Amino acid sequence: MWWFDSILGGRDYQRYAEHLRRRHPGCEIPSEREYWRQRYAEADRNPTNRCC
């Protein structure tokens, strides 16, 4: 079922947090809840990446 989790974005937050730790070590890492809030807000502002 790892592929199903991957398709739905289940590891997106972990990858984002790892990216921040590697590339921006002084940057504050948002909570997972805040990450998803920001991600959905961005999708609403810029709907070009959605099919519907």
PDB file of N, CA, C and O in Angstrom:
ATOM      1  N   MET A   1       0.803  -1.194   0.000  1.00  0.00           N
ATOM      2  CA  MET A   1       0.000   0.000   0.000  1.00  0.00           C
ATOM      3  C   MET A   1       0.849   1.262   0.000  1.00  0.00           C
ATOM      4  O   MET A   1       0.286   2.357  -0.001  1.00  0.00           O
ATOM      5  N   TRP A   2       2.172   1.164   0.001  1.00  0.00           N
ATOM      6  CA  TRP A   2       3.023   2.345  -0.013  1.00  0.00           C
ATOM      7  C   TRP A   2       2.759   3.207  -1.230  1.00  0.00           C
ATOM      8  O   TRP A   2       2.828   4.434  -1.154  1.00  0.00           O
ATOM      9  N   TRP A   3       2.454   2.566  -2.366  1.00  0.00           N
ATOM     10  CA  TRP A   3       2.218   3.338  -3.591  1.00  0.00           C
ATOM     11  C   TRP A   3       0.933   4.149  -3.485  1.00  0.00           C
ATOM     12  O   TRP A   3       0.861   5.259  -4.013  1.00  0.00           O
ATOM     13  N   PHE A   4      -0.077   3.617  -2.816  1.00  0.00           N
ATOM     14  CA  PHE A   4      -1.338   4.333  -2.617  1.00  0.00           C
ATOM     15  C   PHE A   4      -1.094   5.569  -1.751  1.00  0.00           C
ATOM     16  O   PHE A   4      -1.589   6.654  -2.054  1.00  0.00           O
ATOM     17  N   ASP A   5      -0.339   5.399  -0.688  1.00  0.00           N
ATOM     18  CA  ASP A   5       0.004   6.518   0.185  1.00  0.00           C
ATOM     19  C   ASP A   5       0.794   7.567  -0.579  1.00  0.00           C
ATOM     20  O   ASP A   5       0.589   8.766  -0.386  1.00  0.00           O
ATOM     21  N   SER A   6       1.687   7.125  -1.437  1.00  0.00           N
ATOM     22  CA  SER A   6       2.491   8.040  -2.238  1.00  0.00           C
ATOM     23  C   SER A   6       1.640   8.838  -3.209  1.00  0.00           C
ATOM     24  O   SER A   6       1.853  10.038  -3.380  1.00  0.00           O
ATOM     25  N   ILE A   7       0.687   8.190  -3.840  1.00  0.00           N
ATOM     26  CA  ILE A   7      -0.193   8.866  -4.798  1.00  0.00           C
ATOM     27  C   ILE A   7      -1.026   9.946  -4.102  1.00  0.00           C
ATOM     28  O   ILE A   7      -1.253  11.018  -4.663  1.00  0.00           O
ATOM     29  N   LEU A   8      -1.470   9.665  -2.903  1.00  0.00           N
ATOM     30  CA  LEU A   8      -2.319  10.604  -2.177  1.00  0.00           C
ATOM     31  C   LEU A   8      -1.527  11.690  -1.443  1.00  0.00           C
ATOM     32  O   LEU A   8      -2.123  12.561  -0.811  1.00  0.00           O
ATOM     33  N   GLY A   9      -0.224  11.651  -1.517  1.00  0.00           N
ATOM     34  CA  GLY A   9       0.589  12.686  -0.886  1.00  0.00           C
ATOM     35  C   GLY A   9       0.906  12.427   0.571  1.00  0.00           C
ATOM     36  O   GLY A   9       1.212  13.360   1.313  1.00  0.00           O
ATOM     37  N   GLY A  10       0.838  11.192   0.988  1.00  0.00           N
ATOM     38  CA  GLY A  10       1.059  10.841   2.387  1.00  0.00           C
ATOM     39  C   GLY A  10       2.449  11.167   2.902  1.00  0.00           C
ATOM     40  O   GLY A  10       2.620  11.393   4.100  1.00  0.00           O
ATOM     41  N   ARG A  11       3.439  11.199   2.032  1.00  0.00           N
ATOM     42  CA  ARG A  11       4.809  11.499   2.457  1.00  0.00           C
ATOM     43  C   ARG A  11       5.235  12.919   2.101  1.00  0.00           C
ATOM     44  O   ARG A  11       6.397  13.278   2.294  1.00  0.00           O
ATOM     45  N   ASP A  12       4.329  13.720   1.592  1.00  0.00           N
ATOM     46  CA  ASP A  12       4.696  15.069   1.162  1.00  0.00           C
ATOM     47  C   ASP A  12       5.243  15.922   2.300  1.00  0.00           C
ATOM     48  O   ASP A  12       6.249  16.613   2.133  1.00  0.00           O
ATOM     49  N   TYR A  13       4.591  15.878   3.443  1.00  0.00           N
ATOM     50  CA  TYR A  13       5.059  16.688   4.566  1.00  0.00           C
ATOM     51  C   TYR A  13       6.450  16.240   5.007  1.00  0.00           C
ATOM     52  O   TYR A  13       7.318  17.076   5.261  1.00  0.00           O
ATOM     53  N   GLN A  14       6.667  14.934   5.100  1.00  0.00           N
ATOM     54  CA  GLN A  14       7.977  14.440   5.520  1.00  0.00           C
ATOM     55  C   GLN A  14       9.065  14.886   4.537  1.00  0.00           C
ATOM     56  O   GLN A  14      10.144  15.308   4.954  1.00  0.00           O
ATOM     57  N   ARG A  15       8.785  14.793   3.249  1.00  0.00           N
ATOM     58  CA  ARG A  15       9.762  15.241   2.246  1.00  0.00           C
ATOM     59  C   ARG A  15      10.014  16.737   2.359  1.00  0.00           C
ATOM     60  O   ARG A  15      11.153  17.185   2.236  1.00  0.00           O
ATOM     61  N   TYR A  16       8.949  17.519   2.595  1.00  0.00           N
ATOM     62  CA  TYR A  16       9.094  18.963   2.744  1.00  0.00           C
ATOM     63  C   TYR A  16       9.948  19.298   3.968  1.00  0.00           C
ATOM     64  O   TYR A  16      10.839  20.144   3.891  1.00  0.00           O
ATOM     65  N   ALA A  17       9.680  18.642   5.085  1.00  0.00           N
ATOM     66  CA  ALA A  17      10.451  18.888   6.310  1.00  0.00           C
ATOM     67  C   ALA A  17      11.915  18.492   6.105  1.00  0.00           C
ATOM     68  O   ALA A  17      12.813  19.206   6.551  1.00  0.00           O
ATOM     69  N   GLU A  18      12.163  17.377   5.443  1.00  0.00           N
ATOM     70  CA  GLU A  18      13.538  16.967   5.158  1.00  0.00           C
ATOM     71  C   GLU A  18      14.233  17.985   4.267  1.00  0.00           C
ATOM     72  O   GLU A  18      15.404  18.298   4.482  1.00  0.00           O
ATOM     73  N   HIS A  19      13.529  18.503   3.274  1.00  0.00           N
ATOM     74  CA  HIS A  19      14.083  19.536   2.391  1.00  0.00           C
ATOM     75  C   HIS A  19      14.481  20.772   3.204  1.00  0.00           C
ATOM     76  O   HIS A  19      15.578  21.304   3.035  1.00  0.00           O
ATOM     77  N   LEU A  20      13.586  21.223   4.085  1.00  0.00           N
ATOM     78  CA  LEU A  20      13.902  22.399   4.896  1.00  0.00           C
ATOM     79  C   LEU A  20      15.114  22.159   5.785  1.00  0.00           C
ATOM     80  O   LEU A  20      15.960  23.042   5.928  1.00  0.00           O
ATOM     81  N   ARG A  21      15.208  20.982   6.380  1.00  0.00           N
ATOM     82  CA  ARG A  21      16.367  20.677   7.242  1.00  0.00           C
ATOM     83  C   ARG A  21      17.672  20.701   6.459  1.00  0.00           C
ATOM     84  O   ARG A  21      18.687  21.199   6.947  1.00  0.00           O
ATOM     85  N   ARG A  22      17.643  20.157   5.231  1.00  0.00           N
ATOM     86  CA  ARG A  22      18.857  20.089   4.412  1.00  0.00           C
ATOM     87  C   ARG A  22      19.221  21.438   3.809  1.00  0.00           C
ATOM     88  O   ARG A  22      20.365  21.880   3.919  1.00  0.00           O
ATOM     89  N   ARG A  23      18.261  22.090   3.178  1.00  0.00           N
ATOM     90  CA  ARG A  23      18.539  23.292   2.386  1.00  0.00           C
ATOM     91  C   ARG A  23      18.386  24.603   3.146  1.00  0.00           C
ATOM     92  O   ARG A  23      18.980  25.613   2.768  1.00  0.00           O
ATOM     93  N   HIS A  24      17.598  24.594   4.211  1.00  0.00           N
ATOM     94  CA  HIS A  24      17.326  25.810   4.974  1.00  0.00           C
ATOM     95  C   HIS A  24      17.392  25.506   6.472  1.00  0.00           C
ATOM     96  O   HIS A  24      16.375  25.577   7.163  1.00  0.00           O
ATOM     97  N   PRO A  25      18.577  25.170   6.975  1.00  0.00           N
ATOM     98  CA  PRO A  25      18.697  24.692   8.357  1.00  0.00           C
ATOM     99  C   PRO A  25      18.226  25.687   9.418  1.00  0.00           C
ATOM    100  O   PRO A  25      17.833  25.260  10.504  1.00  0.00           O
ATOM    101  N   GLY A  26      18.249  26.964   9.155  1.00  0.00           N
ATOM    102  CA  GLY A  26      17.810  27.941  10.144  1.00  0.00           C
ATOM    103  C   GLY A  26      16.324  28.248  10.083  1.00  0.00           C
ATOM    104  O   GLY A  26      15.797  28.972  10.929  1.00  0.00           O
ATOM    105  N   CYS A  27      15.658  27.705   9.096  1.00  0.00           N
ATOM    106  CA  CYS A  27      14.241  27.984   8.874  1.00  0.00           C
ATOM    107  C   CYS A  27      13.373  27.155   9.822  1.00  0.00           C
ATOM    108  O   CYS A  27      13.644  25.982  10.078  1.00  0.00           O
ATOM    109  N   GLU A  28      12.326  27.800  10.333  1.00  0.00           N
ATOM    110  CA  GLU A  28      11.399  27.077  11.204  1.00  0.00           C
ATOM    111  C   GLU A  28      10.549  26.119  10.368  1.00  0.00           C
ATOM    112  O   GLU A  28      10.040  26.491   9.311  1.00  0.00           O
ATOM    113  N   ILE A  29      10.402  24.905  10.843  1.00  0.00           N
ATOM    114  CA  ILE A  29       9.606  23.900  10.140  1.00  0.00           C
ATOM    115  C   ILE A  29       8.177  23.983  10.661  1.00  0.00           C
ATOM    116  O   ILE A  29       7.940  23.820  11.858  1.00  0.00           O
ATOM    117  N   PRO A  30       7.215  24.239   9.758  1.00  0.00           N
ATOM    118  CA  PRO A  30       5.830  24.334  10.207  1.00  0.00           C
ATOM    119  C   PRO A  30       5.299  22.977  10.667  1.00  0.00           C
ATOM    120  O   PRO A  30       5.835  21.933  10.296  1.00  0.00           O
ATOM    121  N   SER A  31       4.263  23.005  11.461  1.00  0.00           N
ATOM    122  CA  SER A  31       3.626  21.755  11.864  1.00  0.00           C
ATOM    123  C   SER A  31       2.998  21.119  10.626  1.00  0.00           C
ATOM    124  O   SER A  31       2.813  21.776   9.602  1.00  0.00           O
ATOM    125  N   GLU A  32       2.680  19.851  10.735  1.00  0.00           N
ATOM    126  CA  GLU A  32       2.056  19.177   9.595  1.00  0.00           C
ATOM    127  C   GLU A  32       0.708  19.816   9.269  1.00  0.00           C
ATOM    128  O   GLU A  32       0.343  19.964   8.102  1.00  0.00           O
ATOM    129  N   ARG A  33      -0.008  20.183  10.293  1.00  0.00           N
ATOM    130  CA  ARG A  33      -1.300  20.838  10.084  1.00  0.00           C
ATOM    131  C   ARG A  33      -1.142  22.149   9.327  1.00  0.00           C
ATOM    132  O   ARG A  33      -1.902  22.427   8.399  1.00  0.00           O
ATOM    133  N   GLU A  34      -0.158  22.957   9.716  1.00  0.00           N
ATOM    134  CA  GLU A  34       0.094  24.227   9.038  1.00  0.00           C
ATOM    135  C   GLU A  34       0.565  24.000   7.596  1.00  0.00           C
ATOM    136  O   GLU A  34       0.188  24.743   6.690  1.00  0.00           O
ATOM    137  N   TYR A  35       1.383  22.976   7.395  1.00  0.00           N
ATOM    138  CA  TYR A  35       1.837  22.647   6.036  1.00  0.00           C
ATOM    139  C   TYR A  35       0.645  22.387   5.111  1.00  0.00           C
ATOM    140  O   TYR A  35       0.563  22.942   4.015  1.00  0.00           O
ATOM    141  N   TRP A  36      -0.274  21.538   5.567  1.00  0.00           N
ATOM    142  CA  TRP A  36      -1.429  21.213   4.729  1.00  0.00           C
ATOM    143  C   TRP A  36      -2.330  22.424   4.549  1.00  0.00           C
ATOM    144  O   TRP A  36      -2.894  22.604   3.470  1.00  0.00           O
ATOM    145  N   ARG A  37      -2.481  23.244   5.549  1.00  0.00           N
ATOM    146  CA  ARG A  37      -3.281  24.462   5.443  1.00  0.00           C
ATOM    147  C   ARG A  37      -2.690  25.372   4.359  1.00  0.00           C
ATOM    148  O   ARG A  37      -3.418  25.888   3.510  1.00  0.00           O
ATOM    149  N   GLN A  38      -1.379  25.564   4.393  1.00  0.00           N
ATOM    150  CA  GLN A  38      -0.716  26.397   3.392  1.00  0.00           C
ATOM    151  C   GLN A  38      -0.815  25.782   1.996  1.00  0.00           C
ATOM    152  O   GLN A  38      -1.027  26.484   1.007  1.00  0.00           O
ATOM    153  N   ARG A  39      -0.660  24.482   1.938  1.00  0.00           N
ATOM    154  CA  ARG A  39      -0.716  23.807   0.639  1.00  0.00           C
ATOM    155  C   ARG A  39      -2.095  23.938  -0.015  1.00  0.00           C
ATOM    156  O   ARG A  39      -2.190  24.222  -1.209  1.00  0.00           O
ATOM    157  N   TYR A  40      -3.152  23.734   0.754  1.00  0.00           N
ATOM    158  CA  TYR A  40      -4.500  23.865   0.204  1.00  0.00           C
ATOM    159  C   TYR A  40      -4.830  25.318  -0.133  1.00  0.00           C
ATOM    160  O   TYR A  40      -5.528  25.580  -1.113  1.00  0.00           O
ATOM    161  N   ALA A  41      -4.340  26.260   0.664  1.00  0.00           N
ATOM    162  CA  ALA A  41      -4.562  27.673   0.367  1.00  0.00           C
ATOM    163  C   ALA A  41      -3.874  28.043  -0.952  1.00  0.00           C
ATOM    164  O   ALA A  41      -4.435  28.780  -1.763  1.00  0.00           O
ATOM    165  N   GLU A  42      -2.667  27.531  -1.158  1.00  0.00           N
ATOM    166  CA  GLU A  42      -1.957  27.787  -2.419  1.00  0.00           C
ATOM    167  C   GLU A  42      -2.699  27.160  -3.601  1.00  0.00           C
ATOM    168  O   GLU A  42      -2.773  27.762  -4.672  1.00  0.00           O
ATOM    169  N   ALA A  43      -3.237  25.980  -3.420  1.00  0.00           N
ATOM    170  CA  ALA A  43      -3.997  25.323  -4.489  1.00  0.00           C
ATOM    171  C   ALA A  43      -5.243  26.133  -4.829  1.00  0.00           C
ATOM    172  O   ALA A  43      -5.638  26.194  -5.994  1.00  0.00           O
ATOM    173  N   ASP A  44      -5.862  26.753  -3.839  1.00  0.00           N
ATOM    174  CA  ASP A  44      -7.027  27.592  -4.101  1.00  0.00           C
ATOM    175  C   ASP A  44      -6.635  28.866  -4.832  1.00  0.00           C
ATOM    176  O   ASP A  44      -7.381  29.342  -5.688  1.00  0.00           O
ATOM    177  N   ARG A  45      -5.470  29.426  -4.504  1.00  0.00           N
ATOM    178  CA  ARG A  45      -5.000  30.635  -5.181  1.00  0.00           C
ATOM    179  C   ARG A  45      -4.545  30.358  -6.602  1.00  0.00           C
ATOM    180  O   ARG A  45      -4.684  31.209  -7.481  1.00  0.00           O
ATOM    181  N   ASN A  46      -3.999  29.162  -6.832  1.00  0.00           N
ATOM    182  CA  ASN A  46      -3.426  28.819  -8.121  1.00  0.00           C
ATOM    183  C   ASN A  46      -3.959  27.455  -8.571  1.00  0.00           C
ATOM    184  O   ASN A  46      -3.261  26.450  -8.439  1.00  0.00           O
ATOM    185  N   PRO A  47      -5.170  27.409  -9.092  1.00  0.00           N
ATOM    186  CA  PRO A  47      -5.822  26.113  -9.412  1.00  0.00           C
ATOM    187  C   PRO A  47      -5.359  25.463 -10.709  1.00  0.00           C
ATOM    188  O   PRO A  47      -6.010  24.526 -11.172  1.00  0.00           O
ATOM    189  N   THR A  48      -4.286  25.908 -11.306  1.00  0.00           N
ATOM    190  CA  THR A  48      -3.848  25.359 -12.597  1.00  0.00           C
ATOM    191  C   THR A  48      -3.377  23.920 -12.504  1.00  0.00           C
ATOM    192  O   THR A  48      -3.331  23.229 -13.522  1.00  0.00           O
ATOM    193  N   ASN A  49      -3.026  23.447 -11.320  1.00  0.00           N
ATOM    194  CA  ASN A  49      -2.496  22.084 -11.187  1.00  0.00           C
ATOM    195  C   ASN A  49      -3.569  21.047 -10.912  1.00  0.00           C
ATOM    196  O   ASN A  49      -3.251  19.873 -10.718  1.00  0.00           O
ATOM    197  N   ARG A  50      -4.819  21.445 -10.891  1.00  0.00           N
ATOM    198  CA  ARG A  50      -5.887  20.505 -10.604  1.00  0.00           C
ATOM    199  C   ARG A  50      -6.614  20.123 -11.878  1.00  0.00           C
ATOM    200  O   ARG A  50      -6.609  20.867 -12.860  1.00  0.00           O
ATOM    201  N   CYS A  51      -7.233  18.967 -11.853  1.00  0.00           N
ATOM    202  CA  CYS A  51      -7.974  18.512 -13.024  1.00  0.00           C
ATOM    203  C   CYS A  51      -9.402  19.056 -13.037  1.00  0.00           C
ATOM    204  O   CYS A  51     -10.027  19.104 -14.096  1.00  0.00           O
ATOM    205  N   CYS A  52      -9.924  19.461 -11.893  1.00  0.00           N
ATOM    206  CA  CYS A  52     -11.319  19.913 -11.816  1.00  0.00           C
ATOM    207  C   CYS A  52     -11.425  21.347 -11.353  1.00  0.00           C
ATOM    208  O   CYS A  52     -12.529  21.878 -11.235  1.00  0.00           O
TER     209      CYS A  52
END
